[in-house]
Amino acid sequence: MNEQKPTPSIPVRLPTSRENSLENVFWCGAIALLLYEIYVVQVDSILSQAAAILVTIPALIPFYLWCSGRALGLPVFPMFALSFIWTYGLPLVSHHPRIMTYPPSSHLSAGATIAGCLLVGTLIWYRFVSTAPTPPQYYRTLGNRKGDEFFLASLTASVVFNIYNAAGWITLSGVAFSMVRNGALGLTALSTFILCYRFGERVLSRQHSIFLVALIFGFMVTNALSFLLVGSASISLIAISAYTIGRKRVPVLVIALIFSVLTFLNYGKADMRSKYWFSDLQPTVAPWQYLAVYSEWADYSLNYIQQRRNQETEEERGSVTERVSVVQMLLLAQSKSPDPVPFLQGQTYSIIPQILVPRIFNENRIRSQEGTHMLSVHYGLQTAEATQVTTIGWGLVAEAYGNFGVLGCLGLGAVLGTFYGKATRWSIHAPLLSFRSLFSVLLLTFSFQSEWAAGTYLASLTQSTYVLVIIAFVFMENYRVPPVMIPVVYQADSQ
């Protein structure tokens, strides 16, 4: 057992001098957002406007508690709550075509339901993170240099996997391919967050920093070759969040650049899918074909912009919000349940134990998205056969309402507040590269997945946790943390 004296490194809780700076940024952003919802947006009813504000304020509270230093640990629940602003709040006032089909009173009811879920979760979560726990005798952790090299190698392997997958060079199939893909996704998110956090803290070497930026760019380019932009968007969001937490400064220009590029590519996405997904063309792209494929993609996007510039409809103006919104699923469930469509009474939750069984032990186990498909069939959006081809995102809140109504949503808030609170408390003052902190980081990267139902969320989290457990056993060592040093976080640096 290694009892080497640890050396000072990365604080999980922000120093006081920087808390004030981040708190100021929070207030500027929060006030600007509320002013936008109150004075800028044009809505047909003040009830819809009130519903958006009703979602936004509870979604901001956990992040304020963390920015002000009142909540310790990594901002897992605050980031989860913050995602409700663009998935549930803003769509209510953005002329979303599907949301506009519901009356303003339904908007207000949905806003109140979401607010209740967030407030219950916040109250429970805050009880866990307002104070620091008694530290353990040892932390299972990676050394700084070993950690940098390991995560850079993992991110490199993910980019190589994307290249081989896009080119059709991977010979794995079935269970083996699924295991490798899911393990790579979890490890990629983990590696991106850790390295970008350290990049933000200015503790990465210059060479590692340049290599990291190149790897993230390479991952986004190669991952988008499936003509699904969600992977590239997710990894960029994780990278920006980690960098912001580490540097205590928001990279506004980088955010604007990434958003502009992804939005531009999104305009031509449908044409690229139509050509490569639904035709006899071989849907593989070798590395030397990247420039030609992206040039073609850019041409489709430019043509779309030119054709629609003078024909923009309300639906097209709200297209970006529409793609991230899931509040319409809650509105659907509230409009139909309990009459004429009865509540599912926990059916989408009862199948979770079957989903969590690794496919290597049961090749015929049910799909991770089975709960989502059950909701779509139950509410008449799809047939059972259609779910084999297309998946409709529901999100945790709509799923909870579809099972138990408002009580289900309040119960969801209690469960998530407890789960995120306990996990965060477990990692408070732990070294960033310890198993405890890395598990919280894993949860943080999953907190952005707004469309997942509980079964999909837990299946993906379980698969990624398996990878983390293997890392802990193979690469980590036990390091003693002297009690007198606990108020500051320390990271062992193995030689």
GITA-V955758 format. One record per backbone hydrogen bond with DSSP energy under -1.0 kcal/mol. NH is the residue of the N-H (numbers start at 1). CO is the residue of the C=O. If there is no record, write none. Layout:
nh=NH co=CO
nh=NH co=CO
This chain:
nh=7 co=491
nh=9 co=489
nh=19 co=15
nh=20 co=16
nh=22 co=18
nh=23 co=19
nh=24 co=20
nh=25 co=21
nh=26 co=22
nh=27 co=23
nh=28 co=24
nh=29 co=25
nh=30 co=26
nh=31 co=27
nh=32 co=28
nh=33 co=29
nh=34 co=30
nh=35 co=31
nh=36 co=32
nh=37 co=33
nh=38 co=34
nh=39 co=35
nh=40 co=36
nh=41 co=36
nh=49 co=45
nh=50 co=46
nh=51 co=47
nh=52 co=48
nh=53 co=49
nh=54 co=50
nh=55 co=51
nh=56 co=52
nh=57 co=53
nh=59 co=55
nh=60 co=56
nh=61 co=57
nh=64 co=60
nh=65 co=61
nh=66 co=62
nh=67 co=63
nh=68 co=64
nh=69 co=66
nh=70 co=65
nh=71 co=65
nh=72 co=129
nh=76 co=74
nh=79 co=75
nh=80 co=76
nh=81 co=77
nh=82 co=78
nh=83 co=79
nh=84 co=81
nh=85 co=82
nh=87 co=83
nh=88 co=84
nh=89 co=84
nh=90 co=85
nh=92 co=89
nh=93 co=90
nh=100 co=96
nh=102 co=99
nh=106 co=103
nh=107 co=103
nh=108 co=104
nh=109 co=105
nh=110 co=106
nh=111 co=107
nh=112 co=108
nh=113 co=109
nh=114 co=110
nh=115 co=111
nh=116 co=112
nh=117 co=113
nh=118 co=114
nh=119 co=115
nh=120 co=116
nh=121 co=117
nh=122 co=118
nh=123 co=119
nh=124 co=120
nh=125 co=121
nh=126 co=122
nh=127 co=123
nh=128 co=125
nh=129 co=125
nh=130 co=126
nh=139 co=479
nh=141 co=477
nh=142 co=433
nh=147 co=143
nh=148 co=144
nh=149 co=145
nh=150 co=146
nh=151 co=147
nh=152 co=148
nh=153 co=149
nh=154 co=150
nh=155 co=151
nh=156 co=152
nh=157 co=153
nh=158 co=154
nh=159 co=155
nh=160 co=156
nh=161 co=157
nh=162 co=158
nh=163 co=159
nh=164 co=160
nh=165 co=161
nh=166 co=162
nh=167 co=163
nh=169 co=164
nh=178 co=174
nh=179 co=175
nh=180 co=176
nh=181 co=177
nh=182 co=178
nh=183 co=179
nh=184 co=180
nh=185 co=181
nh=186 co=182
nh=187 co=183
nh=188 co=184
nh=189 co=185
nh=190 co=186
nh=191 co=187
nh=192 co=188
nh=193 co=189
nh=194 co=190
nh=195 co=191
nh=196 co=192
nh=197 co=193
nh=198 co=194
nh=199 co=195
nh=200 co=196
nh=201 co=197
nh=202 co=199
nh=203 co=198
nh=209 co=205
nh=210 co=206
nh=211 co=207
nh=212 co=208
nh=213 co=209
nh=214 co=210
nh=215 co=211
nh=216 co=212
nh=217 co=213
nh=218 co=214
nh=219 co=215
nh=220 co=216
nh=221 co=217
nh=222 co=218
nh=223 co=219
nh=224 co=220
nh=226 co=223
nh=227 co=224
nh=233 co=229
nh=234 co=230
nh=235 co=231
nh=236 co=232
nh=237 co=233
nh=238 co=234
nh=239 co=235
nh=240 co=236
nh=241 co=237
nh=242 co=238
nh=243 co=239
nh=244 co=240
nh=245 co=241
nh=246 co=242
nh=247 co=243
nh=248 co=244
nh=252 co=250
nh=255 co=251
nh=256 co=252
nh=257 co=253
nh=258 co=254
nh=259 co=255
nh=260 co=256
nh=261 co=257
nh=262 co=258
nh=263 co=259
nh=264 co=260
nh=265 co=261
nh=266 co=262
nh=267 co=263
nh=272 co=268
nh=273 co=269
nh=274 co=270
nh=275 co=271
nh=276 co=272
nh=277 co=273
nh=278 co=273
nh=284 co=282
nh=285 co=166
nh=289 co=286
nh=290 co=287
nh=293 co=289
nh=294 co=290
nh=295 co=291
nh=296 co=292
nh=297 co=293
nh=298 co=294
nh=299 co=295
nh=300 co=296
nh=301 co=297
nh=302 co=298
nh=303 co=299
nh=304 co=300
nh=305 co=301
nh=306 co=302
nh=307 co=303
nh=308 co=304
nh=309 co=305
nh=311 co=308
nh=317 co=313
nh=318 co=314
nh=319 co=316
nh=322 co=318
nh=323 co=319
nh=325 co=321
nh=326 co=87
nh=327 co=87
nh=329 co=326
nh=331 co=327
nh=332 co=328
nh=333 co=329
nh=334 co=330
nh=335 co=331
nh=336 co=332
nh=337 co=333
nh=341 co=336
nh=344 co=402
nh=345 co=403
nh=350 co=346
nh=352 co=349
nh=355 co=351
nh=356 co=352
nh=361 co=358
nh=365 co=362
nh=370 co=367
nh=373 co=369
nh=374 co=370
nh=375 co=371
nh=376 co=372
nh=377 co=373
nh=378 co=374
nh=379 co=375
nh=380 co=377
nh=381 co=376
nh=382 co=376
nh=387 co=383
nh=388 co=385
nh=389 co=386
nh=390 co=386
nh=394 co=451
nh=395 co=451
nh=399 co=395
nh=400 co=396
nh=401 co=397
nh=402 co=398
nh=403 co=399
nh=404 co=400
nh=405 co=401
nh=409 co=405
nh=410 co=406
nh=411 co=407
nh=412 co=408
nh=413 co=409
nh=414 co=410
nh=415 co=411
nh=416 co=412
nh=417 co=413
nh=418 co=414
nh=419 co=415
nh=420 co=416
nh=421 co=417
nh=422 co=418
nh=423 co=419
nh=424 co=420
nh=425 co=421
nh=426 co=422
nh=430 co=427
nh=434 co=431
nh=435 co=140
nh=438 co=434
nh=439 co=435
nh=440 co=436
nh=441 co=437
nh=442 co=438
nh=443 co=439
nh=444 co=440
nh=445 co=441
nh=446 co=442
nh=447 co=443
nh=449 co=446
nh=450 co=448
nh=457 co=453
nh=458 co=454
nh=459 co=455
nh=460 co=456
nh=461 co=457
nh=462 co=458
nh=463 co=459
nh=464 co=460
nh=465 co=461
nh=466 co=462
nh=467 co=463
nh=468 co=464
nh=469 co=465
nh=470 co=466
nh=471 co=467
nh=472 co=468
nh=473 co=469
nh=474 co=470
nh=475 co=471
nh=476 co=471
nh=477 co=141
nh=479 co=139
nh=481 co=137
nh=485 co=482
nh=486 co=483
nh=488 co=485
nh=491 co=7
